[in-house]
Amino acid sequence: MGNLFDNLNWPAIAVAALAYFALGSLWYSPLLFVKKWIAYLKIDVNDPNAKKSVGLMFGGSFVMMFLQSLAIAIIAERLEIRGAGWMSGLKLGALTGCCLCASTIAVNYFYEKKPLGLFLINAGYAIAGNMIAGIIICSWY
């Protein structure tokens, strides 16, 4: 079985994390869900405190997306589907996105009593991001 990190495709993991991060700029933009997301969270965009620590939020988000991409790569390697093509990556990303990310978000939202619409936006992003990361990791030889 070897070391857990043997044979991982680090450039694919980095590109997958960057693609996941880039998806966020579209997902949380005026083209898609930013207005609803802001309304659900009751963010005052005119409040100067709303923009504090944005660099830390973006940097921390990228690190978490890198960790998710790393986990997807490890699973793909153990399932021997790295290089198996986009459909394998799509399925793996859907599995990890739904079963690991969205379910965790849902549990938190149950206790925090957050709106279903907010869950759909945030969980949808996690699922789509995992699917994109899975496609990149499983398609890259």
N, C-alpha and C positions, 0 to 999 in steps of 0.2 A: 504494500500500500504506500510506503514511502512517506516522506514529509508532506504535510498538508499543503504546503506552498510550492511543491515541485511541479514543474510543467505548466504553471499558470502563465497566461499570456498577459503580462503587465501592460503593454501598450493598449490592448483591447479593453482592459479594465479601466484604464485612464480615459480612453475615448468614450466608453460607455458612461462613466461618471459625468464627463463633460456634456454628453448628449442629454442625459437625465437633467442636469442643471439647466441646460439651454431650453429644454422643454418647459421648465418653470417660468422662463421669461415670456413664453407664449401663453401658457396655461393661466397665469396670473396677470394677464394683460387686458386692455380694453377690448381686444378681439374676442376674448373668451369670458373669463369668470371674475375679473378683478372687482367689478362693481358689486356683484352679489357677495363676494368674499368679504369686501370691506363692510358691506351692510350687515352681514351675519355677525361679524366681529365687533361692530359698532366702533370702528376706527375713525377718529377725527383726523382727516388728512391735512388739515390746517394747523394741527397741534405740532409745534417744533419737536416735542418729545417723541412723536410717532416715528421720526426719522433717525433717532439716536441708535447707535450700535448696529446700523445697517451692515457695515463691513463684517462685524462679528457674526451677524445672522447669515450673511451670504457665505462667509468662510466656513462656518460651522455646518451649514447646509451641504456645502460641497463635500466636506469630510464625511458626513453621514451618507451621501450618495455614493461616494467612493467605497465606503464599507459595504453598502448594499450590493454594489457591483462586484466587489471582491467575493461576497457570499455567493452570488449567482455564479461567478466563475468557478468557485470551489465545488458547488453542487454540479455544475455542468461537467467539470473534470471527473468527479466521482461517478456520475451517470454515464460517462464516456460519450457525451453529446457535443463537446466542443468541436467545432468544425462540421457539425451535422446539418447546418443550414438554418435559415431564418425561421422556419416553422417550428423547429425544436426550441429555438430561443424564444419565440413568441409564447409557446406553451409553458416553458419554464418561467418566464417573466410573469405570465398570468397566474401561475401557481403561487410563486413567491409573493407577488403583489396582493393577491386575494387572501391567501392563507396566512401570511406573516404580517404584511403591512396593514391592509385594510381591516383585518380582524383586530389588530392591536389598536388601531385608531378607533374602531367601533367600541371596544371595551372602555376606552378612556371617555368617549363621548357619552356613553350610557351614564357614567358616574358624574360627568360634568354637565349633563343635561343640555348638550349643544344641539342645535337644529340639524335635522336630517339633510337639508340642503348643503350645509357646511361640510357634513360628512361626505356627501357625494362629490363635492368639489375636491376636498383633500384626499380622500381615498381614491378617487378617480385618477388624480395626479400620480399617486404612489403606484397604482396598477399600471398606468400608461408608462411611467418612468421605468418600472421593472421590466416591462415588455420590451421597451427600446433597448435597455441594457442587455437583456437576454438575447435579443436579435443580434446585437453587435458582437457579443461574446461568443455565441454559438455559430456565427457566420464567419468569424475571423480565423483563418487557418494559421 
